[in-house]
Amino acid sequence: MELTARQRGRLFSQLAAMERAGILPARAFGMIGGDLPSEARRGLERTAAALAKGAEIARAGQSNGVWLPWEARLLRAAGAGGRLEALYRRLSEHYAGRAKLWDRLKSRLLPPFLILILAALVAPFPALFQGGIGPGGYLLRAAGPPLLLYGALRVLVFAHRRQQAGETAAPSARMLSALPVLGGLLARQQRRDGVFSLLLLLESGVPVLDALPLAGESLADPLWRARFAFAAAALADGRSAVAETLHRYGVVDDPDAVASLAGGEAAGRLDRVLAHQLRQWDAQLEHQWETLAEWAPRLFYAAVAIWMAAAIIGGYRPMTVLD
């Protein structure tokens, strides 16, 4: 079932509250989700019925479309340690932050999109006035640019959602990584999400040897999955410590972060150091997303102005003067 980041955040927040109150999962899943779409509510009801029959929570939720594949893997590991509340709470915070980010981006991009619609209506008017095009041609020229841009944005959103869901990951990852500026930003976001999954598993009591490969499997980007897989294999062979292994395979490339992780590992507080590092990465990523959201509309305004001027000038034809 398709849920927005905000809806998934509320879902996990409700589950955390139910778990904290000691309500059994079979009953909890039947009580939550009143604000979700009907398809999601039916999925929750089917999950509640499966849990009442003794099904495992990760399998029941995934088979009924409640969990994404990577969420199910984390829940399976956390459920074994009996720490579902902490995982629910972390996932709620994760999705709430993601929803806040996308809301800011959409609010910044809406005005230039409206400007494009206005420009598209004005630009072909000279050609219509002079008889170069008819009403049908005018509508085609006026509707074409906004529809093309909207379609391109929908394709990007669809590819990103499929990537997050773990479906058709390789094509989506290749397309998204090829985008200028945005591709690199999404790659850094993937790295952050992988380490976030690692933290969730460690906080749920999963040993690092088991947590590292599971964290990698939560990622959709094949390159980052491979990095986590190679690091997990090297760590299992006992060739190096956790911090050194993460650095060697490019999971963590900041020397200061590697030094902090090494210190936390030596002190037996790797999860706390990871949480601190994630807060730093989140602040950096928020600044980078904010910069992108600030400059993208400016560049878009400039491109629309140039396109509109060229279209208006090109729409005029010299008038024939009769002697």
Rosetta blueprint (number, residue, H / E / L):
1 M L
2 E L
3 L L
4 T L
5 A H
6 R H
7 Q H
8 R H
9 G H
10 R H
11 L H
12 F H
13 S H
14 Q H
15 L H
16 A H
17 A H
18 M H
19 E H
20 R H
21 A L
22 G L
23 I L
24 L L
25 P H
26 A H
27 R H
28 A H
29 F H
30 G H
31 M H
32 I L
33 G L
34 G L
35 D L
36 L L
37 P L
38 S H
39 E H
40 A H
41 R H
42 R H
43 G H
44 L H
45 E H
46 R H
47 T H
48 A H
49 A H
50 A H
51 L H
52 A H
53 K L
54 G L
55 A L
56 E L
57 I H
58 A H
59 R H
60 A H
61 G H
62 Q H
63 S H
64 N L
65 G L
66 V L
67 W L
68 L L
69 P H
70 W H
71 E H
72 A H
73 R H
74 L H
75 L H
76 R H
77 A H
78 A H
79 G H
80 A H
81 G H
82 G L
83 R L
84 L H
85 E H
86 A H
87 L H
88 Y H
89 R H
90 R H
91 L H
92 S H
93 E H
94 H H
95 Y H
96 A H
97 G H
98 R H
99 A H
100 K H
101 L H
102 W H
103 D H
104 R H
105 L H
106 K H
107 S H
108 R H
109 L H
110 L H
111 P H
112 P H
113 F H
114 L H
115 I H
116 L H
117 I H
118 L H
119 A H
120 A H
121 L H
122 V H
123 A L
124 P L
125 F H
126 P H
127 A H
128 L H
129 F H
130 Q L
131 G L
132 G L
133 I L
134 G L
135 P H
136 G H
137 G H
138 Y H
139 L H
140 L H
141 R H
142 A H
143 A H
144 G H
145 P H
146 P H
147 L H
148 L H
149 L H
150 Y H
151 G H
152 A H
153 L H
154 R H
155 V H
156 L H
157 V H
158 F H
159 A H
160 H H
161 R H
162 R H
163 Q H
164 Q H
165 A H
166 G L
167 E L
168 T L
169 A H
170 A H
171 P H
172 S H
173 A H
174 R H
175 M H
176 L H
177 S H
178 A L
179 L L
180 P L
181 V L
182 L H
183 G H
184 G H
185 L H
186 L H
187 A H
188 R H
189 Q H
190 Q H
191 R H
192 R H
193 D H
194 G H
195 V H
196 F H
197 S H
198 L H
199 L H
200 L H
201 L H
202 L H
203 E H
204 S L
205 G L
206 V L
207 P L
208 V H
209 L H
210 D H
211 A H
212 L H
213 P H
214 L H
215 A H
216 G H
217 E H
218 S L
219 L L
220 A L
221 D L
222 P H
223 L H
224 W H
225 R H
226 A H
227 R H
228 F H
229 A H
230 F H
231 A H
232 A H
233 A H
234 A H
235 L H
236 A H
237 D L
238 G L
239 R L
240 S L
241 A L
242 V H
243 A H
244 E H
245 T H
246 L H
247 H H
248 R H
249 Y L
250 G L
251 V L
252 V L
253 D L
254 D L
255 P H
256 D H
257 A H
258 V H
259 A H
260 S H
261 L H
262 A H
263 G H
264 G H
265 E H
266 A H
267 A L
268 G L
269 R L
270 L H
271 D H
272 R H
273 V H
274 L H
275 A H
276 H H
277 Q H
278 L H
279 R H
280 Q H
281 W H
282 D H
283 A H
284 Q H
285 L H
286 E H
287 H H
288 Q H
289 W H
290 E H
291 T H
292 L H
293 A H
294 E H
295 W H
296 A H
297 P H
298 R H
299 L H
300 F H
301 Y H
302 A H
303 A H
304 V H
305 A H
306 I H
307 W H
308 M H
309 A H
310 A H
311 A H
312 I H
313 I H
314 G H
315 G H
316 Y L
317 R L
318 P L
319 M L
320 T L
321 V L
322 L L
323 D L
